[in-house]
Amino acid sequence: MLGTDVSDLTTTAADAASQGLSIVIPVYNEGAGLTALHERLNGLARSLRQRFGLACELVYVDDGSRDNTLAIARTLQADALDVQVVSLSRNFGKEAALIAGLDHARRGAVLFMDGDGQHPPALVEQLVTHWIKDGYDVVYTAKAHRDNEPFLRRVAVHGFYALINWGARQKIPEDAGDFRLLSPRAVAALRQLPERNRFFKGLASWIGFRQIRVDYEPAQRAHGVTTFNLTSLLGLSIEGLTSFSVAPLRFASLLGILLASGAFLFGLSILWETFTTGKSVPGYPSLMVGLMTIGGVQLIMIGIMGEYIGKILSELKARPIYFVAEHSEKRATVEARNDGVERTAAE
């Protein structure tokens, strides 16, 4: 088979609770707010166990933090849910941290959240309801609006999604983030994808299944400032475009066709003027402008091709996406686990 059959992992309201939920949280220099976030997630786990009989685990992925994030993560207690701490050998980037969390998740469904407190745990119950009660396999969140962002940034974001979705059979929802829940069969499908240059938002949409969007208002950061600046966002955009879409190559081809057509028409106009008036058009300025324009476009096309060739080289080398330097696990207290078993049995 050239595909993968995951139909046996279909969940229903009756068996979803037995599958459980893994909450994956990549963290990078989030030590100042990690304890408070952990307390909120413990309360969330208790609520999910009471409402759905759902056993949960937390998977913290430390992506080479330079502060005390790892030291604090080691001290977090497994009160209402199991806790895994996965420490990567260096900073591999958020995409690699998400994959590391996916690889170490041991429950059925997987929920991805950020560690900066902007993804409200209170919204998780709604995401879980769409999975267990409504039967959706991918429940993703998106910003309700971008009214508080600069105009140029909003235009850039809209242009990015327009370009990456240009000609794509499976569109990536605009403004969708990494805060999303995947059902067990969606998780199994995502794990089957072999590429190393990954764009998580694109792949989570590409796998298909039943998907639903949930709009929300991101909360303020619990501490500090974001590590993403204009350069980082531009790099992430280029990474996403070249990893998931061939739109830049199509754009380069279209631009080449337009320039070639323009040059052909310009040549015809020169020939027409020469034949009708007998005068040659003074050519130095127009020649230099044309050469500089064509040369610049060629360099842009070479750069675009270079990005894709670099991705091919990376795939051929087949280097691991990440290395784990340290991995620890704490099991939830016996009282918490027994309470979940009794409640599930009663339901």
HELIX and SHEET records of a PDB file:
HELIX    1   1 SER A    7  LEU A    9  5                                   3    
HELIX    2   2 ALA A   16  GLN A   19  1                                   4    
HELIX    3   3 GLY A   31  PHE A   52  1                                  22    
HELIX    4   4 THR A   69  THR A   75  1                                   7    
HELIX    5   5 LYS A   94  HIS A  104  1                                  11    
HELIX    6   6 PRO A  121  LEU A  123  5                                   3    
HELIX    7   7 VAL A  124  ILE A  132  1                                   9    
HELIX    8   8 PHE A  151  ILE A  164  1                                  14    
HELIX    9   9 PRO A  184  ARG A  191  1                                   8    
HELIX   10  10 PHE A  200  TRP A  206  1                                   7    
HELIX   11  11 LEU A  230  PHE A  244  1                                  15    
HELIX   12  12 ALA A  247  THR A  277  1                                  31    
HELIX   13  13 TYR A  284  LYS A  317  1                                  34    
HELIX   14  14 VAL A  334  ALA A  346  1                                  13    
SHEET    1   A 8 GLN A 211  TYR A 216  0                                        
SHEET    2   A 8 VAL A 138  LYS A 143  1                                        
SHEET    3   A 8 ALA A 176  LEU A 182 -1                                        
SHEET    4   A 8 ALA A 109  PHE A 112 -1                                        
SHEET    5   A 8 LEU A  21  VAL A  27  1                                        
SHEET    6   A 8 CYS A  56  ASP A  62  1                                        
SHEET    7   A 8 ASP A  82  LEU A  88  1                                        
SHEET    8   A 8 VAL A 324  LYS A 330 -1                                        
END                                                                             
